[in-house]
Amino acid sequence: MPQLLVTVKQARWRKPSPAFVQQGDVPSDCLGDLKTTGHCLSVWVIEDDKSNLERVVTALAANRPNIDVIDYLLFDEIVISQGGFKVRQTAGDTPDPVANAKWHRDLVDLTGRTLVELASAIHQNSPPATRCLPKKVKQLVKESVERNEVDPKKLKAGVASELKLDPSLSMRIKRLLRDIQDSSATSWRRFRQG
């Protein structure tokens, strides 16, 4: 059975729960990881054999401002069907177009109550959160760029710089950031001068 992946902060999902959290409930800090936009929660489908797990994690890591730790939870798709949650296939927003098209989903029409129910179901039915350390993240993203899975032009400046990919790309990004900063300073001076 396929699983779904959601990025989290590992410390929020530690088990067992604090003593004050009653059976069937969820620690409130867990809700901080289930950020919705337009009443939707972004999740990723992981194949039965987990053959796409590393690629999805890499796509998510490549979408961050810097190379950093990435924590995630895997939970069975049955949590969604049993809970009556609605799922819609939508395009993801990472530098990996294949991952975006094939494995991204949104849980839709979420309310405050259904979000708490979802968090509780995930907390009760998932193994502990998994952590991928920065050294491994850097290796995964770099190899993914080399295999043309991740578009280096869509990497944020911090990631591109840390990977030392293409010096010309890194220099162009730095130059663009410097130009933006210079332009902003010039515009502000003109505004103040009237």
Secondary structure by P-SEA (a helix, b strand, c coil): cbbbbbbbcccccccccccccccccccccccccccccccbbbbbbbcccccaaaaaaaaaaaaccccccccbbbbbaaaaaaabbbbbbbbbbccccccccccccccccccaaaaaaaaaaaaaccccbbbbcaaaaaaaaaaaaaacccccccccaaaaaaacccaaaaaaaaaaaaaaaaaaaaaaaaaaac
